[in-house]
Amino acid sequence: MIKFCLRLLLLATALFSQQTLPAETAIPERPNIVVILSDDAGFEEFGIYDVKKGTPSNTPNIDALARRGVWFAHCWGQAICGPSRSIFLTGNYAIHNGAYDNKLTFLPGQPDRPGNIRRNPDRLPNFTKLVHDAGYKVAVGGKWHNPAGYMVLDDHQQLGLDSYCVWDAAPGPFEQRLGKTLIPDDTWEIAAISGEPKISRYWKPGVIQNDKVVPTTMNDYGPDIFCDFICDFIEENAKDDQPFLAYYTQVLPHGAHCPTPDLVAQGEQPTNKNFRKGTDEGMKMFLAQVNYADKLVAKIVAKIEAMGIADNTIIIYSSDNGTTSSAKSRGVEYGVHLPFVVAGAGIQNRGMTRELTDFTDVLPTIIDFAGTDIPANQHVDGISLKPFLTGNSETTKPAIYSFPGPARAIRTKDFMLEAVCPLYGKPFGRFYKTNGSWDGRGYENVTHSPEYAADRKQFEELLKEYPTRLPDSWDDPVWQDSTMQKGYKYFNEPRRSVTHLAIPNAYQFYDESF
């Protein structure tokens, strides 16, 4: 199984290096859309961004894909997976979808209590459902995790899914379908924060495909299963000349950091043991996981080329939050700054652009390309990038936003405001002149500079555009609701008030003083 997968990957990589994926062909009326979302890899992990100066690229295939289209220097999501996917899928910031952090959800005025936001998912659009209703076949493969809406295993029809193959960390869905209790053993993952065992996403993965549990062993690697499922879906619909949307939500390189099939081929043993990224062995595993994710992207692109549909397919690639064990969950730019690549049919070959985008723009962009509309009764914060991507506009939007946990951040091309957090006694945040930089190098802290008072005032107006809905005091009685206790306990803690607003050690390129 392992050797076979490696041969497929080598073939896919070879095909990808030779292919002629069109960069500026005519814009198709109903293009196929392939959306790929990696897990826990910030923008700095990708060679096209060249943040790690002098280091060979660990992502040559994603780099090659980007060079056939456009990649954004500035793309923001959220700082942790669930909330970031909620924006990605719904086109709405946390203030409208309610997801600030995996441990903090909040929508004031909810009849079913403020921290419980899953009871009324129809209030938000979802791109899988909208595209399905427009006549597309839709499939999801990998990890879902959208706390602001429907769940795949229970609600695939409401999500417009024709097919799905997903991982779940909880034993319950498997026990329900297998009719037996699962007993944790040494093949299970161990959760990084709680220390509790959970169903693995890597070796001997927990996979449910179209309501059936897929039998797996320690010779089976989850990322390969999900990639093969997406490739099969692409092939099936390409043969039928059926427009499709494939949402490939990779589980790589999220912890546990453990051996990939490449490392196993070099002598490592398959294991789900978590080698911590801060160790030499853990860093080795992490970098191998990023590289393997890159190879799986190459396999998807090679399948598109082999099926002869490259001239009618758009590919969107991104990741869900800042890099694990360094920037992930931080309420600063490196926590929310993500890779964002678009290539394929009708996409202008722009290279890297300094135009701004954030995850609210994903849904309206997909809907625009699919030739359908967002229902009048559903709200969207984002804009369609189609005019910019196809060369009909030279600009996108003037500002991008993020709401990581209890903090807020806003960016324009020339200035950036981060770490705005009344709950931590920092209501004014830190204000920077970016000086043409997009990776932190060269940022100038102008928080207290009279010279930039007018620019700071402009940001006060931008803050009003999307005012936070979180309480501004830990004394607010809303925190006593049982649905809010998890977030209260996690974030109302002295150490967290420092680390959440701190720049990760590896990226302290600018002054973080308030």
ZIMO-V750811 format. One record per residue. N is the residue number from 1. PHI is phi in whole degrees, -180 to 180 (NA if undefined). OMEGA is omega in whole degrees, 0 to 359 (NA if undefined). Layout:
N:PHI:OMEGA, N:PHI:OMEGA
This chain:
1:NA:183, 2:-66:181, 3:-64:178, 4:-61:180, 5:-63:180, 6:-67:178, 7:-63:178, 8:-62:181, 9:-66:178, 10:-64:177, 11:-64:181, 12:-62:181, 13:-64:179, 14:-64:178, 15:-62:183, 16:-63:182, 17:-69:183, 18:-100:190, 19:-70:180, 20:-121:179, 21:-55:187, 22:-66:181, 23:-104:185, 24:-137:176, 25:-84:178, 26:-61:181, 27:-78:180, 28:-71:182, 29:-72:181, 30:-132:183, 31:-71:166, 32:-68:182, 33:-130:177, 34:-114:181, 35:-113:181, 36:-118:181, 37:-128:176, 38:-79:188, 39:-125:174, 40:72:175, 41:-135:179, 42:-71:185, 43:-58:186, 44:-70:180, 45:-83:189, 46:-111:186, 47:-58:182, 48:-63:180, 49:-96:170, 50:48:178, 51:-77:180, 52:-86:189, 53:-53:176, 54:82:181, 55:-97:178, 56:-59:182, 57:-64:176, 58:-95:184, 59:-132:186, 60:-64:183, 61:-78:175, 62:-66:176, 63:-59:181, 64:-65:177, 65:-61:181, 66:-60:183, 67:-71:173, 68:-93:181, 69:-148:183, 70:-143:170, 71:-130:187, 72:-94:174, 73:-68:183, 74:-122:170, 75:-136:180, 76:-118:169, 77:-128:172, 78:-109:187, 79:-93:181, 80:-149:199, 81:-61:185, 82:-55:179, 83:-61:180, 84:-68:178, 85:-68:177, 86:-64:176, 87:-66:184, 88:-55:185, 89:-83:188, 90:-107:182, 91:73:183, 92:-127:174, 93:-67:181, 94:-58:182, 95:-66:179, 96:-110:179, 97:-97:174, 98:86:185, 99:-102:179, 100:-98:182, 101:-156:176, 102:-57:182, 103:-106:184, 104:-141:173, 105:-122:186, 106:-161:169, 107:-137:181, 108:-64:176, 109:82:177, 110:-69:181, 111:-67:180, 112:-102:175, 113:84:197, 114:-68:183, 115:-92:180, 116:-104:190, 117:-111:184, 118:-93:188, 119:-75:185, 120:-135:185, 121:-69:181, 122:-67:180, 123:-69:182, 124:-118:173, 125:-75:175, 126:-148:190, 127:-68:178, 128:-64:181, 129:-68:183, 130:-64:180, 131:-71:176, 132:-59:180, 133:-66:178, 134:-89:175, 135:103:177, 136:-85:164, 137:-83:187, 138:-132:176, 139:-137:175, 140:-125:176, 141:-135:176, 142:123:184, 143:-112:180, 144:-98:174, 145:55:175, 146:-121:183, 147:-69:183, 148:-99:182, 149:-168:183, 150:-61:176, 151:-106:186, 152:-58:189, 153:-66:180, 154:-99:194, 155:-132:186, 156:-62:179, 157:-70:178, 158:-65:179, 159:-87:179, 160:73:183, 161:-91:174, 162:-83:181, 163:-159:178, 164:-153:177, 165:-148:191, 166:-132:174, 167:-97:172, 168:-136:183, 169:-80:186, 170:-88:179, 171:-70:186, 172:-51:181, 173:-60:179, 174:-75:179, 175:-61:179, 176:-62:183, 177:-83:181, 178:-90:181, 179:72:178, 180:-153:178, 181:-86:178, 182:-95:180, 183:-107:179, 184:-58:174, 185:-138:186, 186:-77:174, 187:-90:180, 188:-80:170, 189:-75:171, 190:-114:182, 191:-60:186, 192:-65:185, 193:-91:185, 194:-81:184, 195:76:181, 196:-88:177, 197:-71:177, 198:-146:181, 199:-61:183, 200:-73:172, 201:-105:185, 202:-106:181, 203:-77:188, 204:49:188, 205:-75:171, 206:-87:186, 207:-129:173, 208:-120:181, 209:-117:179, 210:48:174, 211:75:178, 212:-121:178, 213:-74:178, 214:-85:179, 215:-69:181, 216:-137:176, 217:-130:178, 218:-72:172, 219:-94:181, 220:-104:183, 221:-115:186, 222:-51:181, 223:-56:176, 224:-67:181, 225:-62:182, 226:-67:179, 227:-66:179, 228:-63:178, 229:-61:180, 230:-65:179, 231:-62:179, 232:-64:179, 233:-65:178, 234:-62:182, 235:-63:181, 236:-58:184, 237:-79:176, 238:-65:179, 239:-64:181, 240:-88:183, 241:55:183, 242:-105:177, 243:-62:185, 244:-142:169, 245:-123:176, 246:-110:179, 247:-106:185, 248:-102:184, 249:-100:184, 250:-59:174, 251:-94:177, 252:-86:355, 253:-100:180, 254:-52:173, 255:-62:13, 256:-71:174, 257:-89:188, 258:-139:186, 259:-62:171, 260:-90:173, 261:-57:176, 262:-62:180, 263:-70:176, 264:-63:178, 265:-64:178, 266:-93:175, 267:119:177, 268:-70:176, 269:-96:175, 270:-60:179, 271:-157:174, 272:-103:175, 273:-60:182, 274:-89:173, 275:-86:187, 276:-64:186, 277:-61:180, 278:-74:177, 279:-98:179, 280:-61:181, 281:-67:179, 282:-65:178, 283:-64:176, 284:-59:180, 285:-65:181, 286:-62:181, 287:-63:177, 288:-66:178, 289:-68:176, 290:-61:181, 291:-66:180, 292:-70:175, 293:-58:178, 294:-62:180, 295:-67:178, 296:-69:173, 297:-62:178, 298:-61:180, 299:-67:177, 300:-64:181, 301:-65:178, 302:-64:178, 303:-64:178, 304:-59:180, 305:-67:182, 306:-64:180, 307:-83:176, 308:71:182, 309:-117:181, 310:-62:181, 311:-82:178, 312:-138:184, 313:-136:176, 314:-108:180, 315:-118:174, 316:-115:178, 317:-124:174, 318:-157:174, 319:-138:194, 320:-92:180, 321:-166:180, 322:-60:186, 323:-62:180, 324:-56:175, 325:64:173, 326:-141:184, 327:-104:182, 328:-53:177, 329:77:179, 330:-77:178, 331:-89:180, 332:-131:188, 333:-59:182, 334:-65:175, 335:-75:187, 336:-121:185, 337:-87:193, 338:-126:171, 339:-71:175, 340:-151:185, 341:-126:173, 342:-133:180, 343:-148:175, 344:121:189, 345:-62:176, 346:81:182, 347:-86:181, 348:-68:180, 349:-81:184, 350:-100:189, 351:71:179, 352:-81:180, 353:-114:175, 354:-93:175, 355:-65:188, 356:-98:171, 357:-152:171, 358:-142:189, 359:-66:176, 360:-65:183, 361:-85:185, 362:-65:182, 363:-60:181, 364:-62:178, 365:-68:179, 366:-61:181, 367:-63:179, 368:-64:179, 369:-64:181, 370:-76:177, 371:75:178, 372:-125:185, 373:-127:172, 374:-85:181, 375:-54:184, 376:-62:182, 377:-90:180, 378:-119:185, 379:-91:174, 380:-138:178, 381:-87:188, 382:-87:178, 383:-124:173, 384:-78:176, 385:-90:185, 386:-55:180, 387:-58:180, 388:-71:184, 389:-65:182, 390:-97:176, 391:87:179, 392:-89:175, 393:-149:179, 394:-105:182, 395:-135:177, 396:-117:183, 397:-144:186, 398:-80:184, 399:-153:174, 400:-125:188, 401:-130:169, 402:-150:182, 403:-130:184, 404:-76:183, 405:59:180, 406:-84:183, 407:-99:176, 408:-138:177, 409:-148:178, 410:-139:178, 411:-139:164, 412:-114:179, 413:-66:189, 414:-104:183, 415:-139:179, 416:-142:176, 417:-116:180, 418:-135:176, 419:60:173, 420:-77:187, 421:-156:178, 422:-57:181, 423:-64:177, 424:-105:178, 425:73:181, 426:-125:185, 427:-70:183, 428:-102:176, 429:65:177, 430:-121:186, 431:-118:185, 432:-129:163, 433:-89:190, 434:-86:174, 435:55:177, 436:80:181, 437:-90:177, 438:-127:182, 439:-121:179, 440:100:178, 441:-71:178, 442:93:176, 443:-64:181, 444:-115:180, 445:-72:182, 446:-119:184, 447:-54:184, 448:-115:183, 449:-92:179, 450:-57:182, 451:-59:184, 452:-112:181, 453:-62:181, 454:-67:178, 455:-68:178, 456:-65:178, 457:-64:176, 458:-60:179, 459:-70:175, 460:-63:176, 461:-70:177, 462:-65:176, 463:-60:180, 464:-71:180, 465:-61:179, 466:-132:183, 467:-68:179, 468:-64:180, 469:-109:177, 470:-71:172, 471:-59:180, 472:-99:179, 473:-144:176, 474:-70:179, 475:-83:180, 476:-61:183, 477:-64:180, 478:-62:180, 479:-67:181, 480:-83:175, 481:-64:184, 482:-61:180, 483:-72:182, 484:-107:188, 485:-67:180, 486:-62:179, 487:-66:179, 488:-61:182, 489:-65:184, 490:-74:187, 491:-89:180, 492:-86:185, 493:-148:188, 494:-54:182, 495:-64:181, 496:-66:181, 497:-64:177, 498:-90:186, 499:-67:184, 500:-65:182, 501:-104:182, 502:-95:175, 503:-72:179, 504:-54:185, 505:-55:184, 506:-73:187, 507:-129:180, 508:-84:182, 509:-89:183, 510:-144:186, 511:-70:182, 512:-102:179, 513:-78:177, 514:-90:NA
